[in-house]
Amino acid sequence: MENVYYLDNAAATRLDEQVLEVMKPLYFDRYSVATSEFGYSLGVEAKEALDDARTRLAKALGANSQEFIFTSGSAESSNLALKGVAKALGAKKGKHLIVSKIEDFPVLYSARTLEKEGFTVDYLDVDGEGLVDLEKLQALIKPETILVSVQHGNQEIGTLQDINAIGKICHDQGVLFHTDATHTFMRVPLDVNAIAVDLITVSAHTLHGPKGIGGLYVKKGTALAKIMDGGFQEFDLRGGMDNIPGAVGFAKAAELVTADENIRLAAMRDHIITMVSEQIPDVILNGHPRQRTPQNANITFHYVEGESITLHLDMYGIAVSTGSACFSRSLEASHVIAAIGGDHERAHGSIRMTVGRFNTMEEVVFVVETLKKVVENLRKISPLGKE
């Protein structure tokens, strides 16, 4: 399609050409599996590329290379964090976990699976802007609590949590802390030496890197058991062939992110929020007004369905996402909007617009102008909000 205005960068990003270039040799020249210094030359070169990528990504977090585990993406990373800790500590310390109500599905569904296996899970409340209740967290922790999982930045409404305060509460009571940083890695400062955190989920697909590659930071000494059998890859924490091209691409993608780029994304985000608020009546910004990821604008448009907005914007070549149940395979409206106190109408009318490297301010202006026209036309024919 010509003239595509892609504003769904929280779901997936266009691969940067520079990332593709560094990946190509691992497909066509150094395509072997990774072997030790006692293996053949092609395998040694592949292993060197994998080790180099690991070192560079670990450094971006302030970690050492042996604390970074490559995975197939954020879903596997979060599964490994929750289920790996549960497997390692369930029989030793306890079978209680705490996760926030607005976590992404890999965390929420991992928690539900663990409940079926005999673990108990408390789902931590958030306020109307998506911030977790720190006092409630403190009260929920028990002697048998083994892990707390609270995301760094929310995938839908963009709210940033105070993970340092959360981690301190956990560590003061001897509880491990995992955070899903899929939407904040390289976008928001994150240094494991400055925060109290034991496990961090990251992924390349939100950074203009390749899909199918992610990572899990595991602080040295953290109890974690293998959950996927196979070989002895990733310090024997994962079975499966190393995705060496993906790892190299992930490292390059992370290094291409700059502070100036994040400032530019935040400027486009703010323009969307400001212009929509000023030009379109009866709207609500979802998430914290200031404490949010630089790329996310999530807005509810009253008296109109989100899927209708999305489909009409698509006619203009504009790609956004919605929290409507009609766009969900589960047929459930956004659990995030519900957790911040929104009703079905608010969830059904929500639109998430997330910007990326290849968006421009001119595109954002066009999107807002088109959005205004679409919403006005849909409201004219909508029975919602009318007597």
C-alpha positions as CSV (number, residue, x, y, z in Angstrom):
1,M,0.0,0.0,0.0
2,E,1.3,3.5,-0.9
3,N,1.5,6.2,1.7
4,V,1.2,4.0,4.8
5,Y,1.2,6.0,8.1
6,Y,2.2,3.3,10.6
7,L,1.4,4.2,14.2
8,D,1.4,0.8,15.8
9,N,5.0,0.6,16.7
10,A,4.2,-0.9,20.1
11,A,3.1,-4.0,18.3
12,A,5.9,-4.3,15.9
13,T,8.4,-2.0,14.2
14,R,9.8,-1.8,10.7
15,L,13.3,-3.4,10.6
16,D,16.1,-0.8,10.2
17,E,18.2,-1.4,7.1
18,Q,21.4,-1.1,9.1
19,V,20.2,-4.0,11.3
20,L,19.5,-6.2,8.2
21,E,23.0,-5.5,6.9
22,V,24.8,-6.8,10.0
23,M,22.5,-9.9,10.1
24,K,23.2,-10.9,6.5
25,P,26.7,-12.4,7.0
26,L,25.2,-14.7,9.7
27,Y,22.8,-16.1,7.2
28,F,25.2,-16.5,4.3
29,D,28.8,-16.6,5.6
30,R,29.0,-17.5,9.3
31,Y,25.8,-19.6,9.2
32,S,27.1,-22.4,11.5
33,V,25.8,-23.2,14.9
34,A,27.9,-21.7,17.7
35,T,30.9,-24.0,18.7
36,S,33.7,-23.5,21.2
37,E,37.3,-22.7,20.5
38,F,37.8,-26.5,20.0
39,G,35.3,-26.6,17.2
40,Y,35.6,-25.8,13.5
41,S,36.4,-22.2,12.4
42,L,32.9,-21.4,11.0
43,G,31.3,-22.4,14.3
44,V,33.9,-20.5,16.3
45,E,33.2,-17.3,14.3
46,A,29.5,-17.8,14.9
47,K,30.0,-18.2,18.6
48,E,32.2,-15.0,18.7
49,A,29.3,-13.1,17.0
50,L,26.8,-14.4,19.6
51,D,29.1,-13.6,22.5
52,D,29.8,-10.1,21.2
53,A,26.1,-9.4,20.8
54,R,25.4,-10.7,24.3
55,T,28.1,-8.5,25.8
56,R,26.8,-5.4,24.0
57,L,23.2,-5.9,25.1
58,A,24.2,-6.7,28.7
59,K,26.3,-3.5,28.7
60,A,23.2,-1.5,27.6
61,L,21.6,-2.6,30.9
62,G,24.7,-2.1,33.0
63,A,25.1,-5.9,33.4
64,N,27.8,-8.4,32.6
65,S,27.5,-10.8,29.7
66,Q,26.8,-13.9,31.8
67,E,23.6,-12.2,33.2
68,F,22.0,-11.9,29.8
69,I,20.0,-14.8,28.3
70,F,18.8,-14.8,24.7
71,T,15.2,-15.9,24.1
72,S,12.8,-16.0,21.2
73,G,11.2,-12.8,22.4
74,S,9.4,-11.1,25.3
75,A,6.8,-13.8,25.7
76,E,9.5,-16.5,26.3
77,S,11.5,-14.2,28.6
78,S,8.5,-13.5,30.8
79,N,7.5,-17.1,30.9
80,L,11.0,-18.1,31.9
81,A,11.1,-15.4,34.6
82,L,7.9,-16.4,36.3
83,K,7.9,-20.2,35.7
84,G,11.6,-20.5,36.2
85,V,11.5,-18.8,39.6
86,A,8.4,-20.8,40.5
87,K,10.1,-24.1,39.6
88,A,13.3,-23.1,41.4
89,L,11.8,-21.8,44.6
90,G,8.3,-23.2,44.8
91,A,9.3,-26.2,46.9
92,K,11.9,-24.3,48.9
93,K,10.4,-21.0,49.9
94,G,6.8,-20.8,49.0
95,K,4.2,-20.7,46.2
96,H,3.0,-17.1,46.2
97,L,3.5,-14.5,43.5
98,I,2.2,-10.9,42.9
99,V,1.7,-9.4,39.5
100,S,0.0,-6.2,38.5
101,K,-3.5,-6.2,36.9
102,I,-2.2,-4.4,33.8
103,E,0.7,-6.7,32.9
104,D,1.0,-7.9,29.3
105,F,-0.3,-11.4,28.5
106,P,2.9,-13.4,28.8
107,V,3.0,-12.4,32.5
108,L,-0.7,-12.6,33.2
109,Y,-1.1,-16.0,31.5
110,S,2.0,-17.4,33.1
111,A,0.6,-16.4,36.4
112,R,-2.7,-18.1,35.6
113,T,-0.9,-21.3,34.5
114,L,1.0,-21.3,37.8
115,E,-2.3,-21.0,39.7
116,K,-3.5,-24.2,38.0
117,E,-0.3,-25.8,39.3
118,G,-0.9,-25.0,42.9
119,F,0.6,-21.5,43.3
120,T,-1.4,-18.6,44.6
121,V,-1.3,-15.2,42.8
122,D,-2.4,-11.8,44.0
123,Y,-3.2,-9.3,41.2
124,L,-2.0,-5.9,42.3
125,D,-4.4,-2.9,41.8
126,V,-3.5,0.3,39.9
127,D,-4.9,3.7,40.1
128,G,-6.8,5.7,37.5
129,E,-3.5,6.5,35.7
130,G,-2.1,3.0,35.8
131,L,0.3,3.3,38.7
132,V,0.5,0.4,41.1
133,D,-0.5,0.9,44.7
134,L,2.8,0.6,46.6
135,E,1.1,0.4,50.0
136,K,-1.0,-2.5,48.7
137,L,2.1,-4.2,47.4
138,Q,3.7,-3.9,50.8
139,A,0.7,-5.4,52.4
140,L,0.4,-8.3,49.9
141,I,3.9,-9.6,50.4
142,K,4.0,-12.8,52.7
143,P,6.8,-15.0,54.0
144,E,6.0,-17.4,51.2
145,T,6.1,-14.8,48.4
146,I,8.8,-15.7,45.9
147,L,8.3,-13.1,43.1
148,V,6.7,-9.8,42.2
149,S,6.3,-8.9,38.5
150,V,5.4,-5.3,37.6
151,Q,6.1,-4.0,34.1
152,H,8.3,-0.9,33.6
153,G,6.1,0.6,30.9
154,N,2.6,-0.5,30.0
155,Q,2.0,-1.9,26.5
156,E,-1.4,-0.2,26.0
157,I,-1.5,3.1,28.0
158,G,2.2,3.8,28.3
159,T,2.3,4.4,32.0
160,L,5.8,4.2,33.6
161,Q,6.1,2.5,37.0
162,D,8.5,3.6,39.7
163,I,10.4,0.3,39.5
164,N,13.1,1.4,41.8
165,A,10.6,1.9,44.6
166,I,8.9,-1.4,43.8
167,G,12.2,-3.2,43.7
168,K,13.2,-1.8,47.0
169,I,10.0,-3.0,48.7
170,C,10.6,-6.4,47.3
171,H,14.3,-6.7,48.3
172,D,13.6,-5.3,51.8
173,Q,11.4,-8.4,52.3
174,G,13.6,-10.9,50.5
175,V,11.4,-11.2,47.4
176,L,12.7,-11.4,43.8
177,F,11.5,-8.6,41.4
178,H,10.9,-9.1,37.7
179,T,10.0,-6.2,35.3
180,D,8.8,-6.4,31.7
181,A,10.8,-3.7,29.9
182,T,9.7,-4.6,26.4
183,H,8.4,-1.1,25.8
184,T,11.1,0.8,27.7
185,F,14.4,-0.9,26.9
186,M,16.6,1.8,25.2
187,R,13.7,4.2,25.4
188,V,13.8,5.0,29.1
189,P,17.0,4.9,31.2
190,L,17.4,1.4,32.7
191,D,20.5,0.5,34.7
192,V,20.6,-2.6,36.8
193,N,23.2,-1.0,39.1
194,A,20.8,1.8,40.0
195,I,17.6,-0.2,40.6
196,A,16.7,-3.1,42.8
197,V,15.7,-5.7,40.1
198,D,16.5,-9.4,39.6
199,L,15.0,-10.1,36.2
200,I,14.2,-7.9,33.2
201,T,12.4,-8.9,30.0
202,V,13.5,-7.1,26.8
203,S,12.8,-7.6,23.1
204,A,14.1,-6.4,19.7
205,H,10.7,-6.2,18.0
206,T,9.9,-2.7,19.5
207,L,13.3,-1.3,18.6
208,H,13.3,-1.7,14.8
209,G,15.1,-4.9,15.3
210,P,14.3,-8.4,14.1
211,K,11.2,-10.3,15.3
212,G,11.7,-13.6,17.2
213,I,14.6,-12.5,19.4
214,G,14.5,-11.2,22.9
215,G,16.4,-11.4,26.2
216,L,16.1,-11.9,29.9
217,Y,18.5,-10.2,32.3
218,V,19.1,-12.5,35.3
219,K,21.0,-11.0,38.2
220,K,23.9,-13.2,39.2
221,G,22.8,-15.6,42.0
222,T,19.1,-15.4,41.1
223,A,17.3,-18.8,41.5
224,L,16.0,-19.7,38.1
225,A,15.2,-23.2,36.6
226,K,15.1,-24.2,33.0
227,I,11.5,-24.6,31.6
228,M,12.2,-25.6,28.0
229,D,14.1,-28.8,27.5
230,G,16.5,-29.5,24.6
231,G,20.1,-28.7,24.5
232,F,22.3,-26.7,26.9
233,Q,22.1,-23.3,25.3
234,E,22.1,-20.0,27.2
235,F,24.0,-21.2,30.2
236,D,21.7,-24.3,30.3
237,L,18.7,-22.1,30.9
238,R,17.2,-22.8,27.5
239,G,17.0,-25.5,25.0
240,G,17.0,-24.7,21.3
241,M,19.2,-23.5,18.5
242,D,20.8,-20.1,19.0
243,N,19.3,-17.4,16.8
244,I,22.7,-15.8,16.0
245,P,21.5,-13.5,13.2
246,G,18.7,-12.3,15.5
247,A,21.1,-11.8,18.4
248,V,23.5,-9.7,16.3
249,G,20.5,-7.7,14.9
250,F,19.2,-7.1,18.3
251,A,22.5,-5.7,19.5
252,K,22.7,-3.4,16.5
253,A,19.1,-2.3,16.9
254,A,19.7,-1.3,20.5
255,E,22.8,0.6,19.7
256,L,21.0,2.6,17.0
257,V,18.6,4.1,19.5
258,T,19.7,7.6,20.6
259,A,18.6,10.1,23.2
260,D,17.7,12.5,20.4
261,E,15.5,9.9,18.8
262,N,13.6,9.4,22.0
263,I,13.2,13.1,22.4
264,R,11.8,13.3,18.9
265,L,9.3,10.4,19.6
266,A,8.1,12.2,22.8
267,A,7.6,15.4,20.8
268,M,5.4,13.5,18.3
269,R,3.5,11.8,21.1
270,D,2.9,15.1,22.8
271,H,1.7,16.6,19.6
272,I,-0.9,13.8,19.2
273,I,-2.1,14.2,22.7
274,T,-2.3,18.0,22.6
275,M,-3.9,18.4,19.2
276,V,-6.5,15.6,19.8
277,S,-7.4,17.2,23.2
278,E,-7.7,20.6,21.7
279,Q,-9.5,19.8,18.5
280,I,-11.7,16.8,19.3
281,P,-14.3,17.1,22.1
282,D,-15.2,14.3,24.6
283,V,-11.9,12.5,24.7
284,I,-9.9,11.0,27.6
285,L,-6.1,10.4,27.7
286,N,-5.5,6.9,29.1
287,G,-2.5,6.5,31.3
288,H,-0.3,8.9,33.2
289,P,-0.2,12.4,31.6
290,R,3.6,12.8,32.2
291,Q,5.0,9.5,33.5
292,R,4.7,7.6,30.3
293,T,6.8,6.0,27.5
294,P,8.0,8.4,24.8
295,Q,6.2,6.6,22.0
296,N,2.7,6.1,23.4
297,A,-0.5,8.0,23.1
298,N,-3.7,6.2,24.1
299,I,-7.0,8.1,23.8
300,T,-10.6,7.2,24.3
301,F,-13.1,8.8,22.0
302,H,-16.6,8.8,23.5
303,Y,-19.7,7.9,21.6
304,V,-17.9,6.0,18.9
305,E,-16.4,2.5,18.6
306,G,-12.7,2.0,18.4
307,E,-12.9,-0.6,15.7
308,S,-14.9,1.8,13.5
309,I,-12.2,4.4,13.9
310,T,-9.5,1.9,13.2
311,L,-11.2,0.6,10.0
312,H,-11.9,4.1,8.7
313,L,-8.3,5.3,9.4
314,D,-7.1,2.3,7.4
315,M,-8.9,3.6,4.4
316,Y,-6.5,6.5,4.5
317,G,-3.5,4.2,5.0
318,I,-3.3,4.9,8.7
319,A,-2.5,2.0,11.0
320,V,-3.4,2.2,14.7
321,S,-4.7,-0.3,17.3
322,T,-7.7,-0.4,19.5
323,G,-8.7,-1.8,22.9
324,S,-12.0,-3.0,21.5
325,A,-13.1,-6.5,22.1
326,C,-13.9,-6.9,18.4
327,F,-10.1,-6.7,17.7
328,S,-9.3,-9.2,20.3
329,R,-9.3,-13.0,19.8
330,S,-10.5,-13.4,23.3
331,L,-13.5,-11.1,22.6
332,E,-12.7,-9.3,25.8
333,A,-12.2,-5.6,26.0
334,S,-8.9,-4.2,27.2
335,H,-8.0,-5.5,30.7
336,V,-5.8,-2.5,31.1
337,I,-8.6,0.1,30.6
338,A,-10.8,-2.0,33.0
339,A,-8.0,-2.0,35.6
340,I,-7.7,1.8,35.6
341,G,-11.5,2.1,36.2
342,G,-12.7,2.4,32.7
343,D,-16.0,0.8,31.6
344,H,-16.7,-1.1,28.4
345,E,-17.6,2.1,26.5
346,R,-14.2,3.6,27.4
347,A,-12.4,0.5,26.4
348,H,-14.3,0.1,23.1
349,G,-13.6,3.7,22.2
350,S,-9.9,3.6,22.9
351,I,-7.2,4.1,20.2
352,R,-3.5,3.5,20.8
353,M,-1.1,5.4,18.6
354,T,2.6,4.6,19.0
355,V,5.3,6.3,17.0
356,G,8.7,5.1,15.9
357,R,11.9,6.0,14.1
358,F,10.4,6.2,10.6
359,N,7.5,8.5,11.6
360,T,7.7,12.2,11.0
361,M,5.9,15.2,12.5
362,E,4.2,15.8,9.1
363,E,2.7,12.3,9.3
364,V,1.5,12.9,12.8
365,V,-0.2,16.1,11.7
366,F,-1.9,14.2,8.9
367,V,-3.0,11.5,11.2
368,V,-4.6,13.9,13.7
369,E,-6.4,15.8,11.0
370,T,-7.7,12.6,9.5
371,L,-8.7,11.3,12.9
372,K,-10.7,14.5,13.6
373,K,-12.6,14.0,10.4
374,V,-13.2,10.3,11.0
375,V,-14.5,10.8,14.6
376,E,-16.8,13.7,13.6
377,N,-18.3,11.6,10.8
378,L,-18.7,8.5,12.9
379,R,-20.4,10.5,15.7
380,K,-23.0,11.8,13.3
381,I,-24.2,8.3,12.7
382,S,-23.6,6.8,16.1
383,P,-26.5,6.2,18.5
384,L,-24.1,6.3,21.5
385,G,-24.5,9.4,23.7
386,K,-27.8,10.5,22.1
387,E,-31.1,10.8,24.0
